[in-house]
Every structure is written in C-alpha cells, then in structure tokens.
Amino acid sequence: MNRIVLQLFAVGVCFALGHALQCYECKIGFWNLCVTKVVTCAEGEHCYSGNGTAVGFVDIKMKGCLAKAECNATKDVNFSPSSNTTIYKLTKTCCNHNLCNSAPVISGGPLVFATVAALLMANMLA
C-alpha cells in the first residue's frame, strides 16, 4: 500500500514539474531588436510581452514572466520613486501557454540603416 502511495506521489510531482510555464525573456530591447532566452516561470506567473516608448520616440521591448496581478497594464517608470520624470511607459500584455510571448522577428531594415549611418559618421569624423 505504501508503495502505491509513493508511486502516485512521484507521478504527481513529475506531472506538476512538467507543467511549468516557459516563456521568452528579454530584459530590454530597442525597436525590433530584443535578445531572448527561454526561462521557466514561477507558480502564479504568466508570460508577457512589454511594448513602450522611452523619451517620446524610442521603441522599447521587454519579455519574460510576470505575476498574474500585474498583467495587461501600462506603467510609467521614473528615475526614482520621488521623481515624477518618466523614463519610459510600458504596456505589458500577458498570455498563459508555453512560449506564447513569441521571440521577436528581426527585420533587416533597421540593421541596414544603422550600418549606413555608422559608415557616414565614420567618414565625417575621419
């Protein structure tokens, strides 16, 4: 009888561990560039994709795990808690199945633009 209870417990633990949510994580990215890795969320967390704007014109991206209570909200991030100067505004949208906050698609357009701009700057400084 003890053996059956132990086997059921072992199967239950494996089942619980097998259902941990996996998400893409990107601490911070700009425009369409966000370097990601796969992480496992804690219990009560969902995957999220954050999109926002810094200083009025720089597109920023974030991805990762987020507490369910913080999902689908827009938040201003300030320099310090006592400051009302906003660094960026970010909207976090959640989903709750494995890798649902898909890895970003990096288009060639911004990379080409950055390369050309760097070459022009190098020619002007030389």
matplotlib code that plots the C-alpha trace (Angstrom):
import matplotlib.pyplot as plt

x = [0.0, 2.8, 4.5, 1.3, 1.0, 4.7, 4.3, 1.3, 3.2, 6.1, 3.8, 2.1, 5.4, 6.6, 3.2, 3.5, 7.0, 6.2, 3.6, 5.8, 5.2, 8.1, 8.5, 10.9, 12.8, 14.4, 15.5, 15.3, 15.3, 15.1, 12.9, 12.7, 15.9, 15.4, 17.9, 15.8, 16.4, 13.9, 13.1, 10.7, 8.2, 7.3, 3.8, 1.2, 3.2, 2.3, 4.4, 4.3, 5.4, 6.0, 5.9, 6.6, 8.2, 11.2, 11.8, 8.9, 10.3, 12.5, 10.5, 11.4, 10.5, 10.6, 9.6, 9.5, 7.5, 5.1, 2.8, -0.8, -2.0, 0.4, -0.8, -2.4, -1.4, 0.5, 3.1, 5.3, 8.9, 10.5, 14.1, 13.4, 10.3, 10.3, 10.7, 7.8, 10.1, 9.1, 11.9, 9.5, 6.0, 5.5, 2.3, 2.6, 0.3, 0.1, -0.6, -0.5, 0.8, 4.4, 6.4, 3.3, 5.3, 7.0, 10.6, 10.8, 11.4, 14.4, 14.0, 17.0, 15.8, 16.9, 20.2, 21.0, 20.0, 22.4, 25.2, 24.9, 24.6, 27.8, 29.7, 28.6, 29.6, 33.0, 33.6, 32.6, 34.9, 37.9]
y = [0.0, 2.4, 1.6, 2.7, 5.9, 6.7, 6.0, 8.2, 11.0, 10.6, 10.7, 13.8, 15.6, 14.8, 16.0, 19.3, 19.9, 19.1, 21.8, 24.8, 27.6, 28.5, 32.0, 34.0, 36.6, 39.8, 42.3, 45.2, 45.7, 48.6, 48.8, 45.2, 44.0, 42.0, 39.2, 36.4, 33.3, 30.7, 30.8, 28.9, 30.9, 30.5, 29.4, 32.2, 33.9, 34.3, 35.1, 38.8, 41.0, 44.6, 47.4, 51.0, 54.3, 56.0, 59.7, 60.1, 58.3, 55.2, 52.0, 49.6, 45.9, 43.5, 39.9, 37.4, 36.2, 38.4, 38.0, 37.5, 40.6, 42.8, 41.7, 43.8, 47.1, 50.2, 51.5, 54.7, 54.0, 57.0, 57.9, 57.5, 56.8, 60.5, 61.8, 62.4, 62.4, 59.4, 57.4, 55.2, 54.0, 50.3, 48.2, 44.5, 42.1, 38.5, 35.0, 31.7, 28.9, 27.9, 30.4, 32.4, 35.7, 34.8, 35.7, 38.8, 38.8, 40.9, 42.7, 43.8, 47.4, 48.8, 46.9, 48.3, 51.8, 51.5, 50.3, 53.1, 55.7, 54.3, 54.4, 58.0, 59.1, 57.4, 59.3, 62.6, 62.1, 61.0]
z = [0.0, 0.9, -2.4, -4.4, -2.4, -3.1, -6.8, -7.0, -5.2, -7.6, -10.7, -9.2, -8.7, -12.3, -13.6, -11.7, -12.8, -16.4, -16.5, -15.5, -18.0, -20.3, -21.7, -23.8, -21.7, -22.9, -20.2, -22.6, -26.3, -28.7, -31.8, -33.2, -31.6, -28.4, -27.5, -25.9, -23.9, -22.6, -18.9, -16.6, -14.7, -11.1, -10.0, -10.5, -13.3, -16.9, -20.0, -21.0, -23.9, -23.0, -25.6, -24.8, -25.6, -24.0, -24.2, -26.6, -29.6, -28.8, -29.1, -26.3, -25.8, -22.8, -22.4, -19.6, -16.6, -14.7, -11.7, -13.0, -11.0, -13.0, -16.4, -19.1, -17.5, -18.6, -16.1, -16.0, -15.0, -13.3, -12.4, -8.7, -6.6, -5.5, -9.1, -11.5, -14.5, -16.6, -18.3, -20.2, -20.4, -20.9, -21.6, -20.5, -22.3, -20.9, -22.2, -20.4, -22.6, -23.4, -25.4, -26.2, -25.9, -29.2, -29.9, -32.0, -35.7, -36.5, -39.8, -41.9, -42.4, -39.1, -39.3, -42.7, -41.6, -38.6, -40.8, -43.3, -40.5, -38.8, -42.1, -42.8, -39.3, -39.7, -43.0, -41.4, -38.4, -40.5]

ax = plt.figure().add_subplot(projection="3d")
ax.plot(x, y, z, "-o")
ax.set_aspect("equal")
plt.show()
